[in-house]
Amino acid sequence: IFEYPTAEGISLDLAEPESKHAVEVDGPSHYLQEVSSGDYVANGPTQFKARLLRRLGWTVAHVAFYEWDGKSASERRELLKAK
């Protein structure tokens, strides 16, 4: 199901409610960039949502924009399998 709202009112990008498995596609607004290293770090609201979903029994695969952008279809499939 696309854009699935949980019973608690949390929106998930893709979800299989019966098994509580989900995929979240995290765009640039979900991250902060370290000034010194240039690495991306999930921002506070994104980290909180991830912790909350784990406590509610969900298994969530996060796909970050910087992992996805510029990849071929086969590379994207491999990325999803690895998650």
N, CA, C and O atoms as a DFTB+ gen file, in Angstrom:
332 C
 N C O
     1  1       0.864      -1.178       0.000
     2  2       0.000       0.000       0.000
     3  2       0.899       1.226       0.000
     4  3       1.838       1.316       0.791
     5  1       0.609       2.168      -0.889
     6  2       1.356       3.417      -0.937
     7  2       0.768       4.421       0.056
     8  3      -0.451       4.510       0.199
     9  1       1.622       5.167       0.734
    10  2       1.212       6.160       1.731
    11  2       0.205       5.564       2.700
    12  3      -0.960       5.959       2.751
    13  1       0.692       4.613       3.458
    14  2      -0.145       3.909       4.428
    15  2      -0.117       4.631       5.773
    16  3       0.962       4.858       6.321
    17  1      -1.273       4.995       6.314
    18  2      -1.309       5.570       7.665
    19  2      -1.483       4.448       8.696
    20  3      -2.425       3.661       8.605
    21  1      -0.580       4.377       9.666
    22  2      -0.706       3.358      10.710
    23  2      -1.868       3.715      11.632
    24  3      -2.423       4.811      11.555
    25  1      -2.226       2.776      12.503
    26  2      -3.307       3.023      13.467
    27  2      -2.970       4.199      14.380
    28  3      -3.863       4.861      14.910
    29  1      -1.675       4.450      14.559
    30  2      -1.226       5.546      15.421
    31  2      -1.140       6.875      14.671
    32  3      -0.808       7.903      15.263
    33  1      -1.443       6.855      13.354
    34  2      -1.432       8.087      12.569
    35  2      -0.102       8.429      11.936
    36  3       0.109       9.567      11.517
    37  1       0.802       7.461      11.858
    38  2       2.110       7.691      11.233
    39  2       2.026       7.266       9.774
    40  3       1.558       6.170       9.465
    41  1       2.477       8.126       8.890
    42  2       2.420       7.841       7.461
    43  2       3.682       7.100       7.014
    44  3       4.799       7.496       7.347
    45  1       3.485       6.015       6.253
    46  2       4.589       5.237       5.686
    47  2       4.492       5.285       4.165
    48  3       3.396       5.218       3.609
    49  1       5.632       5.400       3.494
    50  2       5.629       5.501       2.031
    51  2       5.091       4.236       1.371
    52  3       4.214       4.316       0.511
    53  1       5.597       3.082       1.758
    54  2       5.138       1.786       1.260
    55  2       5.018       0.860       2.458
    56  3       5.898       0.834       3.318
    57  1       3.933       0.103       2.517
    58  2       3.753      -0.753       3.696
    59  2       3.028      -2.041       3.364
    60  3       2.187      -2.104       2.467
    61  1       3.387      -3.072       4.126
    62  2       2.682      -4.344       4.140
    63  2       2.161      -4.476       5.573
    64  3       2.838      -5.037       6.435
    65  1       0.954      -3.955       5.824
    66  2       0.449      -3.857       7.198
    67  2       0.384      -5.173       7.963
    68  3       0.647      -5.199       9.165
    69  1       0.040      -6.264       7.286
    70  2      -0.112      -7.536       7.986
    71  2       1.205      -8.001       8.620
    72  3       1.210      -8.560       9.717
    73  1       2.317      -7.764       7.918
    74  2       3.621      -8.195       8.439
    75  2       4.377      -7.065       9.132
    76  3       5.438      -7.286       9.715
    77  1       3.826      -5.855       9.066
    78  2       4.471      -4.664       9.620
    79  2       5.856      -4.439       9.013
    80  3       6.814      -4.129       9.721
    81  1       5.945      -4.599       7.700
    82  2       7.155      -4.267       6.950
    83  2       6.874      -3.040       6.103
    84  3       5.797      -2.914       5.520
    85  1       7.843      -2.135       6.035
    86  2       7.637      -0.898       5.289
    87  2       8.932      -0.431       4.641
    88  3      10.031      -0.842       5.013
    89  1       8.758       0.445       3.658
    90  2       9.880       1.121       3.005
    91  2       9.619       2.613       3.112
    92  3       8.539       3.094       2.770
    93  1      10.604       3.329       3.581
    94  2      10.543       4.784       3.620
    95  2      11.571       5.323       2.636
    96  3      12.743       4.952       2.688
    97  1      11.132       6.189       1.748
    98  2      12.016       6.831       0.781
    99  2      12.324       8.212       1.332
   100  3      11.463       9.091       1.363
   101  1      13.567       8.388       1.766
   102  2      13.959       9.608       2.467
   103  2      14.696      10.563       1.539
   104  3      15.823      10.299       1.121
   105  1      14.043      11.673       1.225
   106  2      14.630      12.705       0.378
   107  2      15.562      13.613       1.155
   108  3      15.798      13.386       2.342
   109  1      16.096      14.641       0.505
   110  2      17.069      15.536       1.146
   111  2      16.567      16.208       2.419
   112  3      17.365      16.513       3.306
   113  1      15.260      16.445       2.527
   114  2      14.741      17.130       3.716
   115  2      14.828      16.269       4.973
   116  3      14.592      16.766       6.074
   117  1      15.164      14.986       4.828
   118  2      15.298      14.086       5.981
   119  2      16.714      14.083       6.558
   120  3      16.981      13.384       7.535
   121  1      17.617      14.856       5.964
   122  2      19.027      14.775       6.341
   123  2      19.647      16.136       6.618
   124  3      19.200      17.172       6.127
   125  1      20.690      16.084       7.422
   126  2      21.607      17.203       7.630
   127  2      22.939      16.762       7.052
   128  3      23.236      15.568       7.009
   129  1      23.733      17.707       6.613
   130  2      25.031      17.349       6.051
   131  2      26.143      17.859       6.960
   132  3      26.204      19.041       7.300
   133  1      27.026      16.925       7.346
   134  2      28.171      17.275       8.188
   135  2      29.066      18.258       7.428
   136  3      29.426      18.014       6.277
   137  1      29.413      19.344       8.063
   138  2      30.230      20.362       7.408
   139  2      31.633      19.843       7.117
   140  3      32.149      20.039       6.017
   141  1      32.248      19.190       8.080
   142  2      33.635      18.766       7.919
   143  2      33.801      17.596       6.955
   144  3      34.748      17.569       6.169
   145  1      32.889      16.631       7.013
   146  2      33.056      15.421       6.194
   147  2      32.169      15.382       4.955
   148  3      32.477      14.678       3.993
   149  1      31.077      16.129       4.971
   150  2      30.128      16.075       3.873
   151  2      29.161      14.915       3.967
   152  3      28.294      14.758       3.108
   153  1      29.300      14.088       5.018
   154  2      28.406      12.937       5.204
   155  2      26.998      13.406       5.547
   156  3      26.808      14.462       6.151
   157  1      26.015      12.602       5.150
   158  2      24.625      12.883       5.488
   159  2      24.252      12.144       6.759
   160  3      24.627      10.988       6.955
   161  1      23.501      12.831       7.628
   162  2      23.028      12.263       8.889
   163  2      21.527      12.527       8.973
   164  3      21.073      13.643       8.721
   165  1      20.763      11.503       9.325
   166  2      19.315      11.683       9.463
   167  2      19.031      12.759      10.505
   168  3      19.657      12.789      11.564
   169  1      18.078      13.644      10.195
   170  2      17.747      14.715      11.129
   171  2      16.896      14.177      12.289
   172  3      16.489      13.015      12.284
   173  1      16.639      15.021      13.262
   174  2      15.926      14.612      14.468
   175  2      14.555      14.001      14.210
   176  3      14.275      12.913      14.714
   177  1      13.685      14.666      13.436
   178  2      12.367      14.078      13.199
   179  2      12.428      12.716      12.499
   180  3      11.619      11.835      12.791
   181  1      13.370      12.540      11.589
   182  2      13.511      11.267      10.882
   183  2      13.983      10.175      11.842
   184  3      13.487       9.050      11.799
   185  1      14.936      10.508      12.704
   186  2      15.409       9.539      13.695
   187  2      14.302       9.176      14.677
   188  3      14.157       8.011      15.048
   189  1      13.521      10.166      15.098
   190  2      12.430       9.913      16.038
   191  2      11.392       8.979      15.424
   192  3      10.952       8.029      16.072
   193  1      10.997       9.245      14.176
   194  2      10.009       8.405      13.499
   195  2      10.513       6.966      13.387
   196  3       9.750       6.022      13.596
   197  1      11.785       6.798      13.060
   198  2      12.365       5.456      12.943
   199  2      12.316       4.725      14.287
   200  3      11.945       3.552      14.341
   201  1      12.687       5.410      15.365
   202  2      12.644       4.794      16.701
   203  2      11.216       4.438      17.098
   204  3      10.970       3.360      17.639
   205  1      10.281       5.336      16.833
   206  2       8.886       5.104      17.181
   207  2       8.327       3.897      16.429
   208  3       7.651       3.054      17.018
   209  1       8.609       3.817      15.140
   210  2       8.118       2.687      14.354
   211  2       8.700       1.361      14.849
   212  3       7.991       0.357      14.910
   213  1       9.993       1.357      15.203
   214  2      10.593       0.132      15.760
   215  2       9.865      -0.276      17.039
   216  3       9.562      -1.455      17.228
   217  1       9.586       0.676      17.911
   218  2       8.888       0.373      19.172
   219  2       7.482      -0.155      18.934
   220  3       6.947      -0.916      19.741
   221  1       6.886       0.259      17.812
   222  2       5.543      -0.197      17.471
   223  2       5.554      -1.526      16.718
   224  3       4.507      -2.028      16.311
   225  1       6.753      -2.090      16.536
   226  2       6.862      -3.408      15.926
   227  2       7.068      -3.424      14.424
   228  3       7.005      -4.487      13.805
   229  1       7.314      -2.265      13.826
   230  2       7.527      -2.204      12.382
   231  2       8.989      -2.455      12.041
   232  3       9.890      -2.046      12.774
   233  1       9.212      -3.133      10.920
   234  2      10.542      -3.271      10.325
   235  2      10.540      -2.361       9.109
   236  3       9.762      -2.556       8.176
   237  1      11.417      -1.365       9.127
   238  2      11.412      -0.349       8.076
   239  2      12.757      -0.312       7.363
   240  3      13.808      -0.215       7.998
   241  1      12.711      -0.390       6.044
   242  2      13.904      -0.207       5.211
   243  2      13.900       1.242       4.750
   244  3      12.932       1.713       4.152
   245  1      14.983       1.939       5.032
   246  2      15.107       3.338       4.622
   247  2      15.968       3.416       3.373
   248  3      17.074       2.878       3.330
   249  1      15.447       4.093       2.360
   250  2      16.190       4.305       1.125
   251  2      16.477       5.803       1.042
   252  3      15.567       6.614       0.872
   253  1      17.742       6.150       1.164
   254  2      18.149       7.553       1.143
   255  2      18.352       8.037      -0.290
   256  3      18.808       7.289      -1.156
   257  1      18.005       9.293      -0.519
   258  2      18.129       9.867      -1.859
   259  2      19.538       9.729      -2.413
   260  3      19.709       9.488      -3.608
   261  1      20.544       9.875      -1.571
   262  2      21.926       9.832      -2.051
   263  2      22.379       8.410      -2.397
   264  3      23.378       8.230      -3.093
   265  1      21.648       7.400      -1.913
   266  2      21.927       6.014      -2.291
   267  2      21.234       5.656      -3.609
   268  3      21.682       4.760      -4.325
   269  1      20.154       6.350      -3.924
   270  2      19.271       6.006      -5.031
   271  2      19.578       6.789      -6.301
   272  3      19.632       6.228      -7.395
   273  1      19.779       8.094      -6.137
   274  2      19.981       8.975      -7.297
   275  2      21.185       8.547      -8.120
   276  3      22.242       8.217      -7.582
   277  1      21.007       8.558      -9.425
   278  2      22.100       8.240     -10.333
   279  2      22.387       6.761     -10.511
   280  3      23.333       6.396     -11.209
   281  1      21.586       5.905      -9.890
   282  2      21.805       4.455      -9.994
   283  2      20.986       3.884     -11.149
   284  3      19.926       4.405     -11.497
   285  1      21.495       2.813     -11.730
   286  2      20.759       2.105     -12.787
   287  2      19.646       1.284     -12.146
   288  3      19.602       1.123     -10.926
   289  1      18.751       0.769     -12.979
   290  2      17.651      -0.054     -12.466
   291  2      18.180      -1.288     -11.751
   292  3      17.649      -1.665     -10.706
   293  1      19.202      -1.917     -12.283
   294  2      19.738      -3.116     -11.628
   295  2      20.418      -2.758     -10.309
   296  3      20.316      -3.514      -9.342
   297  1      21.106      -1.628     -10.252
   298  2      21.733      -1.196      -8.999
   299  2      20.669      -0.874      -7.948
   300  3      20.861      -1.146      -6.762
   301  1      19.559      -0.302      -8.380
   302  2      18.473       0.009      -7.451
   303  2      17.832      -1.270      -6.904
   304  3      17.493      -1.343      -5.722
   305  1      17.670      -2.262      -7.757
   306  2      17.119      -3.549      -7.283
   307  2      18.041      -4.163      -6.240
   308  3      17.573      -4.664      -5.217
   309  1      19.348      -4.128      -6.489
   310  2      20.314      -4.679      -5.537
   311  2      20.288      -3.907      -4.214
   312  3      20.404      -4.494      -3.139
   313  1      20.135      -2.599      -4.310
   314  2      20.052      -1.779      -3.102
   315  2      18.835      -2.183      -2.265
   316  3      18.935      -2.333      -1.048
   317  1      17.702      -2.356      -2.917
   318  2      16.488      -2.755      -2.193
   319  2      16.624      -4.143      -1.589
   320  3      16.158      -4.380      -0.474
   321  1      17.251      -5.057      -2.303
   322  2      17.473      -6.410      -1.764
   323  2      18.347      -6.360      -0.511
   324  3      18.126      -7.106       0.443
   325  1      19.339      -5.473      -0.530
   326  2      20.266      -5.360       0.597
   327  2      19.605      -4.757       1.833
   328  3      20.083      -4.962       2.949
   329  1      18.532      -4.030       1.652
   330  2      17.837      -3.377       2.775
   331  2      16.967      -4.380       3.481
   332  3      16.295      -4.038       4.454
